[in-house]
């Protein structure tokens, strides 16, 4: 990863923050979670993504399927 990605991926992200970072819709993030390709964690009912989960997704060749 480059320095910009490293700097950005220092804390957990919300669905909206991750969608903005990946230049996609929040519904796309939800689909990737449903497919088991992106691993969230929950704070109450709120969904978050750790920097490690985001990196794993990107490093595994995570390709977004835009609807």
C-alpha angles and dihedrals in degrees: 000000000000127000094260092055091044091052093047095047098061099106139030116282132216121232089259094049091048092048090051091048092050093041095237141109123276088241088062090055089050091052092050089052091049090050089053093241096114120045118213132186126210133233100192102308094334118107120223135176123215120224087246093055091049092048092047090051094049094042092050089061094261104190117189116230105212115206 
